[in-house]
Amino acid sequence: MESSVSVSLAKINERLQCKIHILTKYQQKIHFEVLNFTVLDLLFYSYIHRMKSFIAFLITFSSIFCFGQSDSLNFGSNIPSIDLIYGFRTLNRPQFGPDLDKKYSTFSDFKMSSPLQYVGVGITLVAATGSRDNIGNLQFCVYLPQRIHLPDSSLAKSRGFNVGFTFLGIDLLRNTDKIDLIANLGFDAGQLLITGEGIKQRNTYFAPKISLQPKVRIGKIALSLCAEYGYDLTKDKWRKTWFGPGHQNNLVPASNKIGGLSGLSWFVTLGYAY
């Protein structure tokens, strides 16, 4: 009798141990999934925190675009459109010193083969408020990959993106509906990213800008050429990315002053006039 009771107790104990083992593994899995979600959640909220200033600027300038001008002004006809963009940017000063063969093109050392080239899309908006129109433009562009030399003579690849927004646009040719000459104010915000062997660093910028854009309508086709000058309000500093190599030397720019990515942009657009 005692022997059968002992065998039964042993079986019950074995089953309990098996259940406890399964529950422990399940608890560890749940803990890992909760921890993984928490990390992703923190990264998301960190990204939102970093972008809140840009969003605040966008909301502010959108409000100015819609309501900021006097009702007594009348800017006449204009050409709203959705556009494809191709352009290039020439910087005020070198990023990594003047003695490198492959570098960003600057005013003092302009090279047609090495400007910051970009492509993108844009939309020209017209907000009618009372007796006049406000003209604005929203753009998203990506910098095309290009090879550059770093200060240690290593070769790296550069790319990046730019978001542009203009507002309070004035059509200087008010009496024509086929041709515009738009003077505008706005800003650019974006970053350049450099990647190479053992390196991945970025340089972000925020640059208020002025622009002048002649534009012509041919049926439903809109063509334009635009010149913009932006002044970078951030310091010329390269920073490591979140997921870049852990051990890498900081890129040292030619200057650590404000205005490192200031420059002149030229671009052409081809779009649909709506």
C-alpha positions in Angstrom: 0.0 0.0 0.0 2.7 2.4 1.0 4.7 1.5 -2.1 1.7 2.4 -4.5 1.1 5.7 -2.6 4.8 6.6 -3.0 4.7 5.8 -6.7 1.6 8.0 -7.1 3.2 10.8 -5.2 6.3 10.5 -7.3 4.3 10.7 -10.5 2.3 13.7 -9.2 5.6 15.4 -8.3 7.1 14.7 -11.7 4.0 16.2 -13.4 4.1 19.3 -11.2 7.8 19.8 -12.0 7.0 19.6 -15.7 4.2 22.1 -15.4 6.4 24.5 -13.4 9.2 24.2 -16.1 6.6 25.0 -18.8 5.3 28.0 -16.9 8.8 29.3 -16.2 9.6 29.2 -19.9 6.3 30.9 -20.8 7.0 33.6 -18.2 10.5 34.3 -19.6 9.0 34.6 -23.1 6.3 37.1 -21.9 9.0 39.1 -20.0 11.2 39.2 -23.2 8.3 40.3 -25.3 7.3 43.0 -22.8 10.9 44.2 -22.6 11.2 44.2 -26.4 8.0 46.3 -26.7 9.2 48.7 -24.1 12.5 49.3 -25.9 10.7 49.9 -29.2 8.3 52.2 -27.4 11.1 54.2 -25.9 12.8 54.6 -29.3 9.5 55.7 -30.9 8.8 58.4 -28.2 12.4 59.5 -28.4 12.0 60.0 -32.1 8.8 62.0 -31.6 10.6 64.1 -29.0 13.4 64.9 -31.4 10.8 65.9 -34.1 8.5 68.0 -32.0 10.4 71.2 -32.7 10.2 70.6 -36.5 6.4 69.9 -36.2 5.9 73.1 -34.2 7.7 75.1 -36.9 5.6 73.4 -39.6 2.3 74.2 -37.8 3.4 77.8 -37.1 4.5 78.5 -40.7 1.3 76.9 -42.0 -0.7 79.2 -39.9 1.3 82.2 -41.2 0.9 80.9 -44.7 -2.9 80.9 -44.5 -3.5 84.1 -42.4 -0.3 86.2 -42.3 -0.8 88.8 -45.0 -2.9 91.9 -45.2 -6.3 91.6 -47.0 -5.5 94.9 -48.9 -2.9 93.2 -51.1 -3.6 91.4 -54.3 -1.0 89.2 -56.0 -2.9 88.2 -59.1 -2.8 84.9 -61.0 -0.5 82.0 -60.1 0.3 78.4 -61.1 -0.4 75.7 -58.5 1.2 72.4 -59.4 2.5 69.0 -58.3 6.2 68.7 -59.4 9.1 66.4 -59.9 12.4 68.1 -58.7 16.0 67.8 -59.7 18.7 70.1 -58.4 22.1 70.6 -56.7 23.4 72.5 -53.7 26.7 74.4 -53.4 28.0 75.0 -49.8 29.5 78.2 -48.4 32.7 76.5 -47.1 34.4 73.1 -47.1 33.4 70.4 -44.6 36.6 68.5 -44.2 39.4 70.9 -45.4 40.5 72.1 -48.8 43.1 69.4 -49.6 40.8 66.5 -50.5 40.2 65.3 -54.0 36.6 64.1 -53.6 34.5 66.6 -51.5 31.4 68.7 -51.5 31.4 71.5 -54.0 31.8 75.0 -52.5 31.7 78.6 -53.7 35.5 78.8 -53.4 36.1 75.5 -55.1 33.2 74.8 -57.4 33.3 71.4 -59.2 30.4 70.5 -61.5 31.1 66.8 -60.9 30.7 67.0 -57.1 27.8 69.2 -55.9 25.2 67.8 -53.6 22.6 66.5 -56.2 19.1 65.7 -55.1 15.8 64.6 -56.5 12.3 64.8 -55.0 8.7 65.8 -55.2 6.9 69.0 -54.3 3.6 70.7 -54.3 2.8 74.4 -54.9 -0.1 75.6 -52.8 -2.2 78.7 -53.2 -4.3 79.8 -50.2 -6.9 82.4 -51.2 -7.7 84.6 -48.2 -10.0 87.5 -49.0 -8.8 89.6 -51.9 -5.4 88.0 -52.4 -3.6 84.7 -52.7 -0.7 83.3 -50.6 1.7 81.1 -52.4 3.7 78.3 -50.7 5.6 75.2 -51.5 6.3 71.9 -49.7 9.1 69.7 -50.9 10.7 66.4 -49.9 14.0 65.5 -51.6 16.8 62.9 -51.1 20.5 63.6 -51.8 21.9 61.2 -54.3 24.8 59.0 -53.1 28.2 60.3 -53.9 31.8 59.4 -52.9 33.9 61.8 -50.7 37.2 61.6 -49.0 37.4 61.9 -45.2 40.3 63.7 -43.4 42.1 60.4 -42.8 42.1 59.9 -46.7 39.6 57.1 -46.5 36.8 56.9 -49.0 33.2 57.1 -47.8 29.6 57.5 -49.2 27.4 60.5 -48.6 23.6 60.6 -48.8 20.8 62.3 -47.0 17.4 64.1 -47.2 15.9 67.5 -47.1 12.4 68.8 -46.3 11.7 72.3 -47.6 8.8 74.7 -46.9 8.1 78.2 -48.2 5.3 80.5 -47.3 4.2 84.2 -47.9 5.0 83.9 -51.6 4.5 86.9 -53.8 3.9 86.7 -57.5 5.9 89.6 -59.0 4.1 89.2 -62.4 0.6 89.8 -61.2 -1.1 90.4 -64.5 -0.3 87.1 -66.3 -1.9 83.7 -65.8 0.7 81.8 -67.8 4.0 83.1 -66.2 4.8 83.5 -62.5 7.9 85.1 -60.9 7.5 84.0 -57.2 9.6 85.5 -54.4 9.3 83.4 -51.2 10.5 82.9 -47.7 10.8 79.5 -45.8 13.2 77.0 -44.4 15.0 73.7 -45.1 15.5 71.0 -42.5 17.3 67.7 -43.1 20.6 65.8 -42.7 23.6 64.4 -44.5 24.7 60.9 -43.6 28.2 59.6 -44.2 28.9 55.9 -44.2 32.2 54.0 -44.7 34.3 51.3 -43.3 33.8 51.5 -39.5 31.9 54.8 -39.7 28.3 56.0 -39.8 27.7 59.7 -38.8 25.2 62.4 -39.6 25.0 66.2 -39.7 21.6 67.7 -39.3 20.7 71.3 -40.2 17.9 73.8 -40.1 18.2 76.7 -42.6 15.9 79.6 -43.1 15.9 80.5 -46.8 14.8 83.0 -49.5 13.9 81.9 -53.0 13.1 83.3 -56.4 11.3 81.0 -58.9 10.2 81.9 -62.5 7.5 79.5 -63.6 5.6 78.9 -66.8 2.4 77.0 -67.6 2.0 75.2 -71.0 -1.5 73.7 -70.9 -1.5 71.3 -67.9 2.3 71.3 -67.8 4.2 73.5 -65.3 8.0 74.2 -65.8 10.1 76.2 -63.4 13.7 77.1 -62.4 14.3 78.1 -58.8 17.2 79.6 -56.9 17.3 79.4 -53.1 19.8 80.5 -50.5 19.6 79.0 -47.0 21.6 79.9 -43.9 22.2 76.9 -41.5 21.5 77.9 -37.9 23.2 74.8 -36.4 26.8 74.2 -35.7 28.9 72.3 -38.2 29.1 69.0 -36.2 29.0 65.3 -37.2 27.4 63.0 -34.7 27.3 59.2 -34.4 24.0 57.5 -35.4 22.0 55.3 -33.0 22.8 52.1 -34.8 26.3 52.9 -36.2 29.5 51.1 -35.2 30.3 51.5 -31.5 33.9 52.4 -31.8 34.5 55.1 -34.4 36.3 58.5 -34.4 34.2 61.6 -34.6 34.5 63.4 -38.0 36.1 66.7 -37.4 34.8 69.4 -39.8 36.9 72.3 -41.1 35.0 74.6 -38.8 32.8 74.2 -35.7 30.9 77.4 -36.3 27.3 78.1 -37.2 26.4 78.0 -40.9 28.4 74.9 -41.9 25.7 73.6 -44.4 24.7 77.0 -45.6 24.6 77.3 -49.4 22.9 78.1 -52.7 20.5 75.6 -54.3 19.4 75.5 -57.9 16.7 73.2 -59.1 14.3 72.6 -62.0 10.8 71.3 -61.8 8.4 69.5 -64.1 4.9 69.2 -62.9 1.1 69.0 -63.4 -0.6 72.3 -63.2 -4.0 71.8 -61.5 
